[in-house]
């Protein structure tokens, strides 16, 4: 559980910084209050993991400041669910397998394959860095 104020790798403002962050194999990364996590290297969430707060994706913002690939991947043995805002202005986010994002994704590149899905949460409109990006809808598929 990420601390909201103070603690390992986190300051009193609810900001945490990691050189790399990997959540794997039935792991859960969550928080009880709003937290912004800065990752300066690689980020991955693999194999039946849960990241964020399922009832409120606005509680976790992942800012991936590296141009390296961020991987969010579900595999045949399980699913990966991310409830958060993902912001990678110079990077690529790879979402594959059975992975699902509930929240928002802003990235230079987003690669989606397999059964992966992104479910945009309108509550994310006011979360994260604003004014520093322009959103372009490249494609849209309604799953109703």
N, C-alpha and C positions, 0 to 999 in steps of 0.2 A: 504494500500500500504506500503510495506516495504521500509524504507529509505536505500539508497545506502551508505550514510556516516553520521554517528551520528544519534541522535534521540533515542526514547525509545527502550531500550534493544539492541541497535546497536552501534557499534563503528565506527570510521572514516575509517576503512578498508572495510566496507561493510559486516561485520560479525555481526550476531544477535544471541542472546542466550535466550532460553525460557525453563523453567522447564517442561512445557507441552504446546502443541499447538493443538487446535481443530478448524477446519473450518467446519461450519454446515449450513444447510438450506438456499440455494440460495446465499451463500457467495462467495466472490472472494478474493484470496490472491495473489497479484502481486507485481512487482517491475519495475522500469524504467531503472535500471542498474544492473550489476551482484551483487548478494547477496548470501552469505552462511549463512544458518540458522542451528544453533546447537540446538537440542532438547534433554535435559537430562532425560526426563521422557517419557510420552506417546504422540503420535501424532495420530490425526485422521482427516479425510476429509470425511464427510458424507452428502449425500442427495443433489444432484443438485448443487455441488460446483465446482469451477474452481481454481486451484492452479498453479501459474507460469505464464509464458508469452507464449501464444499460438504460436506465430510466431518464438520463439527462446527459447527452453527449457534450453539452456546453461546459461541463466540468473539467474536461481535459483538452488541452490544445498542444499538439506536437509540432514544434517548429524544427524542421530538418534543414539546417543551414549548409549542409555539404552538397556538392553536386553529385555525390555518389548515389548509387541506386538504393532506394528504400524498398524493402520487400514485405508485402503482406500476403501471406499465402496459406491457403487451406490445403490439406492433403486428403487422400482417400481414407485415412484413418480418423479423420475428424474435421472440424470446421474452425475457422478463425473469424471472430467478430470484433470489429473495432468501433467503439462508440466515442467519437472524438472529432475534432477538427485537425486535419493534416495540412500543413503549409510547408511546401518545399519549392520556393521560388526559382531555384537554379538546378533542381534535381529531377529525377524520374521516380515515380511511384509505380511499382509493379504489383498488381492485385490479381491473384490467380487461384486456381483450384476452386474450392467452395467458400472462399473468403467473402465477407460482407462488411461494408463500411456503412455505419449509420452516423451521419453528421455531415461533414463537408470535406472536399479535397481540392486544394489549390496547389498546382505544381506546373513546372515548365512542361513536363511530359507525364502522362498517365497511361500505362499499359494494362489493359484488362483482358484476361483470357480465362478459358474454362467456364465454370458456372459463377464466377465472381460477380458481385453486384455492389453498386453504390446507391444508397438511399439518402438523398439530400434531406436534411432536417432544417426547415425554415428558421428555427431558433438560432441557427449558426450565423445568420446574417450579421449579427452585431458582435460576433466573437472573433478575436484575432486581429492581426495587423490590417488596418484599413487604409485605403487611399494609395497603396503602393502596388496595386495590381489591377489589371483589367480582365474581366471575365468574358470569355468567348465560348458560346455553346457550339461545339463542333458537330455533335450528333445527339439525338435524343430517342429513347425507345420507351414507350409507356407499356408497363407490364400488366395492365388491367385485363 
